[in-house]
Structures are given as structure tokens and as C-alpha cells.
Amino acid sequence: MATGDVPRDRDRPSRWPGFPFRPGRGGYRARPILIGAGLVGYAWIAGSTAPLTASSLVIVLIPGVILAVIASWRPPDRIPPPDELDITGVSYWVICVAALFEWEASAFRDGSFPWHPSLTDLINPLLGPHVVKSAAILIWLMVGWALVRR
């Protein structure tokens, strides 16, 4: 049996450049589980804070600062910009943003009466339960990480 065509450990591609591939390490499965458990715990603690308080401000700033440090310390490879702009797709987004802006502006002007509530008045009851608020914070953290990785 020839062994010349079998890649050695240092020849195998590694997930992280500069670090050799080490097969058989159980840390690859434990790390995502620990990170996931930490994020769920953090979201649970963040969901227990009262809104518009100093503790809720600090609890929101912590992941923002961490993601900013990660993004500046190890900037990701950027996706090249498109050669031309898709006017149809942009127009859909502009229409949605304009409609949401009009809704909020008219609700602010009218004093947010019950027959024309602002979007905040519609969303606040949905985010009332602790579990839902914690899930929303967890989704917010995951979207932030996806934006940093992109």
C-alpha cells in the first residue's frame, strides 16, 4: 500500500489559517454548545431587565462592543459590490421603509390613538413575556453576529 498520496496532518486544510488540523479533538463539538448555552443564558438575563433603564442599556452595549472589537480586530473578507444596482429590489425596500416611516410619523402626529397605534404600541405587548423577549434578544445577537461575519 502506497502512503505517498495520503495527506499528512499539516497538509490537510484547517478551518483556521495558521493552525494545523488536529483530528479527534472533542473540542469542536463542545465549543458551539458552550457558546450557544452562553448566548441563551445572556439573552435570558438581558430579557429580565426593565426597559429604558441603565442596566438594560449596559446589557445591550456589551454585545455591541464585543462585536465591534471582533470586527475591527479581525475584519472579514468583504463581498465585492455588484456591477449594477438592482432597481427593482431597491424599490421594494424603499417602498417598505417609506410605508413604515409614514405609519410612525402619522401615529406620532395623531398622538397614537387606539384606532391608529404606532408600531411600538403594537410590538410592546408581543414582547411582554420573558421568554419571547429573551428569544428576540437571542435572535438580535445572532443577526448581529451574521452581519459581522458578512
RAQUIHU-V219797 format. One record per backbone hydrogen bond with DSSP energy under -1.0 kcal/mol. NH is the residue of the N-H (numbers start at 1). CO is the residue of the C=O. Records with the same first field share a line. If there is no record, write none. Layout:
NH = CO / CO
//
This chain:
19 = 16
30 = 26
31 = 27
33 = 29
34 = 30
35 = 31
36 = 32
37 = 33
38 = 34
39 = 35
40 = 36
41 = 37
42 = 38
43 = 39
44 = 40
45 = 41
46 = 42
47 = 43
49 = 46
57 = 53
58 = 54
59 = 55
60 = 56
61 = 57
62 = 58
64 = 60
65 = 61
66 = 62
67 = 63
68 = 64
69 = 65
70 = 66
71 = 67
72 = 68
73 = 69
74 = 70
87 = 85
90 = 86
91 = 87
92 = 88
93 = 89
94 = 90
95 = 91
96 = 92
97 = 93
98 = 94
99 = 95
100 = 96
101 = 97
102 = 98
103 = 99
104 = 100
105 = 101
106 = 102
107 = 103
108 = 104
109 = 105
110 = 106
112 = 107
116 = 113
122 = 118
123 = 119
124 = 120
127 = 123
133 = 129
134 = 130
135 = 131
136 = 132
137 = 133
138 = 134
139 = 135
140 = 136
141 = 137
142 = 138
143 = 139
144 = 140
145 = 141
146 = 142
147 = 143
148 = 144
149 = 145
150 = 146
//
